[in-house]
Every structure is written in structure tokens, then in C-alpha cells.
Amino acid sequence: MKTSKSLLLMLFAISFFFCFVSKAQGLYVGANYHPHDDKNLEKIQSDIQQMKAAGFNVVRMGHLAWDSYEPVEGQFDFEWFDKVMDMMDQAGIKVILDIAIRPAPIWLHNKFPSINIVDPSGNQLYPNHRYMDDVGDPNYQKYALRYTDMISKRYAKHPALLAFGIDNESGDGPISYSETVRERFVSWLKKKYVTSENLNSAWAGQRWSRRINNFEEVGLPVSGSVSGAPERILDFRRFISDEINQLLIKVLDKVRSNAPGVLTNTNAWYYSSLKYFDYSEIAYSGKMTRHGAGFYPGNSLTTNWGVMNSAFGISRIQFENTTPFWCSEFTTMTAVPNSIRKSAYATLMYGNQMVCGWTWQSMWAGEEQYLEGMLDWDGIPNRKYDEYKKIASEFKKIGKYFPYKPQAEVGLAFSFPSQIASSSFQVQQDNQLQACWDLLYWRNMDTKIVEISRSSLQYKLLFVPGVTVMDEATAIKIRDYVNNGGTVIMTSNSAVVDETGKVFASTHPGRLNDVFGIRVASFEETEALNEISRKSYKGKKIECTYKGKAIDTESTRFDVIEPKGAEVVGNITSLDKDYPIMTSHKYGKGRAIYVGLPADGNILNPLLEELISELGIRKGPDVPSGVMARKIDKNHYLYLNVSGEPKTISLKGKSRSLLLDKNYIDKFTIDPYEPEFVEIKE
């Protein structure tokens, strides 16, 4: 009997493994689809036939459609959707079924007005727009989890199901400033600080006569157009972030309970300016098995900034996960012909496995009714349908070699509290983070965005770009990383405040000044000092030298640095005197480099080029400027010409194009804005 049970367990494990592998390998192309618009099964069948003809193998459905399944409280209507799921299965099209816990139905808002958003002036807002829900409200969460329970149980074992989508764009939507939010915030503060004395210490209650004698005196840190002190803002935004994450974890746990082994995915627009929250908690939890994003690079074919920005979005959502990434939304609208295809190939170099167009049908009504999809408003396919069809055909040829797994030796530090705290500066943490990411993009090198306190920091080089908040745990990780042989580059606006948001009253960079061997005394304003510039520079322009080589750049501010054991390797040389601006300090077995300017390619590029060589960091493929490239595995290379000129690639020996079915010897040429995928012949 024991042998029989062991055999069954082994067979189950093997089948689960192969099921997981089959889900992990290959590429998906499809569309976001809205059958709830009219529930016309004849039209839906026609749509599915056209999807199948295009070679689509995935659709995403159900998002923003809670009341299509529960039009009235407790009256669930799934029968019509059962037929849609069955039709997708018959066509061989897999489904990401979104659990659309936002926006909440109007009937739920009417039942519990506390779910409504209240603006900073105290006005309760009618939910005229999507995402106007207070997700921390207990009544809202109760019904959101009930809905999650119903839909996840019903479709957990449906053969068409590929994954459950968990919410959509969780960082979007306004923050509510209601009395019930204030009460929950007070409870959160009580747990964190326990006593009002601790709270006053953290919040600098002695300033401006803002002392709090008991927790009930706590108010929300925004009223009307007036914002409170930075310490209070930081705690409030942490509280809002915690509520979002707690809800997402509850939904994920409910899905895992009802549908064990089923994949989970989300369009994780956590960095929306409206309700930016700390997605790293979800990213490092392991509960979201397929992180995802909407990939919207704009309409241009000839420019690349949109593709870069959107690819940066993939990195900042994926963090250090090694699972495939899903672009569960992808541009359509009026994208220039071939620009969608160009973007699709670009995403493959960042571990993407899915190109799911937003949207199938040009919208018939609502907030996005002028948004154009793959079908025109009358249901006739347009040129974007043809472009997605071409992507599907090509991805089918190369799918077995994907998704690509980035192999990063450079880490870039993300910090949610620093993003909030750095709002006081001209350059926020996100902007510095992206400036560092760009350095690796241009070199076709893999990188990972990391949350230092959660990371094992297994990198040869670590950037700490504008990490304003330096808590003790993060400082210890950086100290140990350098002491054990790591190399770190920190830029200005880093280690300025402690975990409460108060400026360090000790030597800057706070908690790490000895590691970097410097004292950051203060900062200067460039434009003011340019009045006495030795080179007659104006505005933000400055000249720096790095190891004797002059570099022109711009910066609103720069740090005043006093070496305390560190070697000065760069100076500002255009002002009234030389100012140290880059230092290098040996600490333990490693090195700590400080740059007293916000992260900027002009300054960091020559430094990075040296470190790549010194640290033995793996370089990207050797290609001409204007070509994106990755070595996918031992014998396969992916290229994308993102320029308007033909580019010749040197690749010694025999190779074969798996896209064009052509043989090459030693070199080949890629046309403008075209991809190439080659196999090395040994």
C-alpha cells in the first residue's frame, strides 16, 4: 500500500512538473476581449474564429466587469460566460480570467457609502470613473473576497483557463480621505508606535506646535490643497500601500485555496502617480506567479524612448523573479505600422512571454470608446489585426526557445519610501533608477531591479540611485555587501533621511558615511554658483572631470563632499573652484563609490565602462549602435534593429535565420526596424 501511494505521489509530481514546464515554455499572442459588452454568442463565435485564423492562443477577459457576473447583490450570472469559456476551449485559445475586484459595482457603493472616495476637502465623490473605491474598507473587502471565491471556484478546473488575473492596475485610482480611512490609519499607527510619545518622536511633534497627546488627535496629512510634514506623509503612504498589498494577498490566498497550482497574473501598474504603492512586497512573496504589465510605448516606429520606458516598466515590476513575464495588455490604437511588432520583439529581451493586445474590438462605449483595437467599430479587421497575426506566426516559429531568462550581474536599487520622500527633490528616485537602467539598455546587458532589504544582493555591481530613506536594515545590507567584496555606486539624494523621514542629524550619507569614506556636508545650487563660473557657464550647466577627462552635463544641485579617507576621482571644474564630485573608497574587501549628482549617463558611463572590465561583468552581444540584442542560449541570438538604417551583424561561422529561413556565413544585414533570430551552426 505504501509503495502504491509513493508511486501515485511520484506520478503526480512528474505530471505537475511537466504541466508547469509546458506553461513556462513558448510564447503567447492574443487580445483583451470584452464579451460582456453584448453577450451575443453569435458575434462571440465569429470573433473567436477570427482570433483562431490569426493564430492567437490567448485572450484576457473579465477585467473591470464585476457586475457582469453579479448584476445585483447575491444574484450571480455565470451561465452565459460558461459558454464563452467552452467556446474558447474548443478553439484551443487559453484564457486569463481577471478577477475584477475593482471597480466595485454601483449597488455595493450604495449599500456601503464608506466605500466611496472622499477628496482631501472632505467631499464624497460619486463613482463616475473606474477605480473610485476605498479598497481598505472592510465591507468592500468582504464582498471582493466573496466575489473572488465564487469565480475562482467556478472556473478553477476549466480546461480553457491559463491563469486568474488578480485585480488590474492596483496603483491607479484616487486615495480616499474619509473619516473611516482616518480611523484605520489611527489603528495602523497604534500598532506601529504603541505610544503617543513614540509617535511624536517619529513625527517631530515639537515642530510647528504639532504635538499629539493621544492617537485620536491624529488627522490625515492632507486637507484640501495643504499637505502635512514629510514624516506624516511617508507614514500615510506606507499605510495606504499596506492596505493595497493586504487585499492583494487575501485575493491571492483565496485563489490558491480554491485553485491550487493555477497561475496568477496582474497588470501591476503600481507606479501610477495617483496611488503609487510598494509592489515589491508582492513581487518577493512568490504568490504572484506571473507578473505583468500593460506595454504602451506610444505610436512611433522611428523613436525608441517609448519602448525604453515601457521595457523599464517590465524590469520595475519583475524585480528579481525568474518566472516568465506577461504583457497582458499591449498597444494597438494608432500605432504606426510595424511598431507593434518592433515592440513585441523588444519585450522578448526582458523575459516577456505574452503579447496580448489592448484591445480586440474598437470600444463601443464608455471612457475608452474612441480607443481603436484590432477590429473597427463595425467588427471588420484592420491593419493592426494583420500585424498581430504576423507576430503570432513568427512567434510560433521561435516560441520553443522562449521566454528568455535574463542573467543579471548588475543590480539597481528600488525604494518605495524613497520615492515618496524624494518628492522634495527635483529628481525623484524613480527618475534616478531609470537613468541607471538606461546605462544597461544601451549596452544590451541584463539587469535586475532589487529591493535591498529583501534581496540577497548576488551581484558584482550594485547601484543605489537616490535611495533617500536609509533604514537600518538597508544600511546593514549595503555595508555587508561592500565588506564582503561588492562594488556599490551611490548617487546624490541618497541616505538623507532615516526610516521616519527625518533628515539625519549625523554625518551624511546617513549610516554609511564610513563605508563611503566621506562627509556630505550640504548641497549647492548650480544656477546660483554659475554667476561666478570660471567658464561663464549659465543655468544648470557644469563641467566635470573623471580621471582627467572633461565631461559636460547639467544638474540643478550638487553635493558638497569632504573626503574622509576616500579618493577623489572626479571634480566639478567649471565653478569658482574645484569641487569633489566623485569618490572611491575601499571598505573591507569591496569598494564604495559616491557620485554627488543625480544619476546621469554623461557622468556614469565612463565609470561603468571601467567597472565592467575590472569586475568581469558579462557584456551584451557585440552589435552596431541601434541594435538591441540578447544571447538567448548557447546557440541562439535575438536581434532587433531599432534604427532607420540597415545594420550588419558580424557573427563568425555559419548561422541560420529561423525567421527568414536563410543561411548566413560570418555576417548578415538586418533591415530598419526589423528583427532577426539566428541559430549558430556548429
C-alpha positions, 0 to 999 in steps of 0.5 A: 500500500505504501509503495502504491501511494509513493508511486501515485505521489511520484506520478503526480509530481512528474505530471505537475512538473511537466504541466508547469514546464509546458506553461513556462515554455513558448510564447503567447499572442492574443487580445483583451476581449470584452464579451460582456459588452453584448453577450451575443454568442453569435458575434462571440463565435465569429470573433473567436474564429477570427482570433483562431485564423490569426493564430492567437492562443490567448485572450484576457477577459473579465477585467473591470466587469464585476457586475457582469457576473453579479448584476445585483447583490447575491444574484450571480450570472455565470451561465452565459460566460460558461459558454464563452469559456467552452467556446474558447476551449474548443478553439484551443485559445487559453484564457486569463480570467481577471478577477475584477475586484475593482471597480466595485459595482454601483449597488455595493457603493450604495449599500456601503457609502464608506466605500466611496472616495472622499477628496482631501476637502472632505467631499464624497465623490460619486463613482463616475470613473473606474477605480473610485473605491476605498479598497481598505474598507472592510465591507468592500473587502468582504464582498471582493473576497466573496466575489473572488471565491465564487469565480475562482471556484467556478472556473478553477478546473476549466480546461480553457483557463491559463491563469486568474488575473488578480485585480488590474492596475492596483496603483491607479485610482484616487486615495480616499480621505474619509473619516473611516480611512482616518480611523484605520490609519489611527489603528495602523499607527497604534500598532506601529508606535504603541505610544503617543510619545513614540509617535511624536518622536517619529513625527517631530511633534515639537515642530510647528506646535504639532504635538499629539497627546493621544492617537485620536488627535491624529488627522490625515496629512492632507486637507484640501490643497495643504499637505502635512510634514514629510514624516506624516506623509511617508507614514500615510503612504506606507499605510495606504500601500499596506492596505493595497498589498493586504487585499492583494494577498487575501485575493491571492490566498483565496485563489490558491485555496480554491485553485491550487497550482493555477497561475496568477497574473496582474497588470501591476501598474503600481507606479501610477502617480495617483496611488503609487504603492510598494509592489515589491512586497508582492513581487518577493512573496512568490504568490504572484506567479506571473507578473505583468504589465500593460506595454504602451510605448506610444505610436512611433516606429522611428523613436525608441524612448517609448519602448525604453520606458515601457521595457523599464516598466517590465524590469520595475515590476519583475524585480528579481523573479525568474518566472516568465513575464506577461504583457497582458495588455499591449498597444494597438490604437494608432500605432504606426505600422510595424511598431507593434511588432518592433515592440513585441520583439523588444519585450522578448529581451526582458523575459516577456512571454505574452503579447496580448493586445489592448484591445480586440474590438474598437470600444463601443462605449464608455471612457475608452470608446474612441480607443481603436483595437484590432477590429473597427467599430463595425467588427471588420479587421484592420491593419493592426489585426494583420500585424498581430497575426504576423507576430503570432506566426513568427512567434510560433516559429521561435516560441520553443526557445522562449521566454528568455531568462535574463542573467543579471550581474548588475543590480539597481536599487528600488525604494518605495519610501524613497520615492515618496520622500524624494518628492522634495527633490527635483529628481525623484528616485524613480527618475534616478533608477531609470537613468541607471537602467538606461546605462544597461539598455544601451549596452544590451546587458541584463539587469535586475531591479532589487529591493535591498532589504529583501534581496540577497544582493548576488551581484558584482555591481550594485547601484543605489540611485537616490535611495533617500530613506536609509533604514537600518536594515538597508544600511546593514545590507549595503555595508555587508555587501561592500565588506564582503567584496561588492562594488556599490555606486551611490548617487546624490539624494541618497541616505538623507533621511532615516526610516521616519523621514527625518533628515539625519542629524549625523554625518551624511550619507546617513549610516554609511558615511564610513563605508563611503569614506566621506562627509556630505556636508550640504548641497549647492545650487548650480544656477546660483554658483554659475554667476561666478563660473570660471567658464561663464557657464549659465543655468544648470550647466557644469563641467566635470572631470573623471580621471582627467577627462572633461565631461559636460552635463547639467544638474540643478544641485550638487553635493558638497563632499569632504573626503574622509579617507576616500579618493577623489576621482572626479571634480566639478571644474567649471565653478569658482573652484574645484569641487569633489564630485566623485569618490572611491573608497575601499571598505573591507574587501569591496569598494564604495563609490559616491557620485554627488549628482543625480544619476546621469549617463554623461557622468556614469558611463565612463565609470561603468565602462571601467567597472565592467572590465575590472569586475568581469561583468558579462557584456551584451552581444557585440552589435552596431549602435541601434541594435538591441540584442540578447544571447538567448542560449548557447546557440541562439541570438535575438536581434532587433534593429531599432534604427532607420538604417540597415545594420550588419551583424558580424557573427563568425561561422555559419548561422541560420535565420529561423525567421527568414529561413536563410543561411548566413556565413560570418555576417548578415544585414538586418533591415530598419526596424526589423528583427532577426533570430539566428541559430549558430551552426556548429 
